[in-house]
Amino acid sequence: MDLDVFVTAHRAEWDRLDALLRRRLNGAEADELVALYQRTATHLSLIQSSAPDPQLTGRLSQLVARARSAVTGTRRASWRDVTRFLAHGFPAAVYRSRHWWVPTALLSTVVAALLGWWIGTHPEVQSSIAAPSELRELTRPGGQYETYYSSHPAASFAAQVWTNNAQAAAMCLVLGIFLGLPVLWILFQNMLNLGIGMGLMSSVGRLDTFLGLVLPHGLLELTAVFVAAGTGLRLGWTLIDPGPRSRRTALAEEGRAAVGMAIGLALVLFVSGAIEGFVTPSGLPTWARITIGIVAELTFLAYVFVLGGRAARAGDTGDVEAAERSATVPTAA
């Protein structure tokens, strides 16, 4: 594209839009402003993709932003937005990512189980993890694996767990942009920690105790981590294969949805952290604690596959509303 020719052809439209934005409009002028805003937004996208010029791009970006504000009006977040996000946007985004996080969950669980079996059946591997006296202290009745969940006040422990898990989930979502490689490392570290606990406790015949401590909160907690990891991997794949969208548009759409999912998953991890802080170390029977964990997990899955599936089929992607997105140029199929 010849930028000088393009500017000469459309400068009058931009100047006219700028003039309309500076005065009170009648009905015909308001219609003209909307039409000029749409054309200028298209011009901006063309320049950004074909012949980027910092000075011209900056001017048109400001012009388009002012016009968008004039056309759509100022908008403040409200409780309606929160309700819409929780009832439609977040579960729809999780549902749309199911083809990534469900296989991630299954493969990760298999990896953790294999690591647990390998550690539990190979004493030489156990000795490389810690000294025999330390292993006994970890795995004995009343040892560190059992007292870990009751070693701090429940409220502060729940807050600490929630903070750590929310950070891990956010890192999976954000770092997915690096082709998903950091996500795989974070996921492996989580499965390795789980496998070590399973292996060491199974080596002394106390796997049932370990699972009784992990399952109440771990089902929901690990599901949230798997969702974050799967979504991060999907974001990384979008960089490789954006599909029919331009790479810029695809990354913007999936990135906005991922940021929303980080907020939603923080709420899910808050619930799992509360269970870990108050239910896991409680005096409830093991079956009761595990039942609470299963109910929390099934509630989340129903939330995603029922509410989220319905919202996704209705066209919700978890992205912001169309009026708040940047204008884009249609791409050829």
Buried (B, 14 or more C-beta within 10 A) or exposed (E): EEEEEBBEEBEEBBEBBBEBBEEEEEEEEBEBBBEBBBBBBBBBBBBBBEBEBEEBBEBBBEBBEBBBEBEEEEEEEEEEBEEBBBBBBBBBBBBBBBEBBBEBBEEBBEBBBEBBBEBBEEEEBBEEEBEEEEBEBBBEEEBEBBEBBEEBEBEEBBBBBBBEBBEBBBBBBBBBBEBBEBBBEBBBEBBBEBBBBBBBBBBBEBBEBBBBBBBBBBBBBBBBBBBBBBBBBBBBBBBEEBEEBBEBBBBBBBBBBBBBBBBBBBEBBBBBBBBBBBBBBBEBEBEEBBBBBBEBBEEBBEBBBEBBBBBBEEEBBBBBEEEEEBBBBEEEE
